[in-house]
């Protein structure tokens, strides 16, 4: 716990959290007083060899009359009191001002221990030359004087405010040469000028492709799939390229499959929106396809890729040996209402407790504990013929 104060600051009110060592929940310890048996409050600065200790046993811990208001403790004593039940484990400690004014000390440690169920607690208080609570000058008393004395002896350079710049350029060729050198380092513009290149960059767009990842080959005939491209400018508006984008379609061996497309040039749907129609035939090979799209914007051509895979009619799939084990086997608590519950109830009818009552002419089924009734159904046995009605 770190609370920073200026060294020799007076009237300091400390508030610390004391934990209850008898529980593992991290709860605060409540109910301590300045008279709690065994309570010890010890303080030591970083450059002190021995601590200053206050104890209940030595009658050097006294109470606080007004919480939040510093009152100088009696000589050789400190003050201690619980703050509020609304802040469990928070206690206020008031030490003599001298404990914060140890010469050249950089920190003060306050340790609380000894009381019943009180976890040992250490509070480290940095002591600084700068006052973090002084918004005007940070507690630096000489700051204003130092600035004032330096400004008093400041002399403005002669002619500083009267300086005049020439109306005409002394040697224009030097400026031209410097500009030429800069342009040489930048390199020749791609377009008509550097400004044209900047405008081209500003007008470039970003692209979204929508390509089917899986193409399911039909068992017969043909089906169609659509691939789409969406172009946006920097503001997110639909953006028209220099020309309609194109695509090439190949398999992993590099064999051209573009013949499956209605056209390798995208069909314009709306500004910045193009599509291609892929025709899927039942005789097509089962293979991976590579789509390579090309679009030119502001004379700059970009190439983007996507992949699809052609699969069969999805036959040949089978359930894993333990696949059905993923179905929950929780027993229904009444008449089965779902297919899963119906399967479980059928098993339970054969393998869990059920009782036929010939007097009441009922058949009762029970949960796994053998006592909780799940269902009751009317049942009779007449001339060896068993008849069971609907369970409820």
TAWOWO-V481322 format. One record per helix or strand. SS is the DSSP state (H for helix, E for strand). FROM is the first residue (numbers start at 1). TO is the last residue. If there is no record, write none. Layout:
ss;from;to
SS;FROM;TO
SS;FROM;TO
//
This chain:
ss;from;to
E;2;2
E;5;6
E;14;17
E;19;20
E;28;28
E;40;45
E;52;55
E;61;62
E;78;82
E;90;94
H;97;100
E;107;113
E;118;118
E;121;128
H;143;152
H;172;186
H;194;203
E;206;210
E;214;216
E;222;232
E;238;238
E;246;251
E;256;256
H;258;260
E;261;261
E;265;265
E;267;270
E;273;281
E;288;297
E;300;311
H;323;326
H;339;351
E;354;357
E;362;366
E;373;382
E;385;391
//
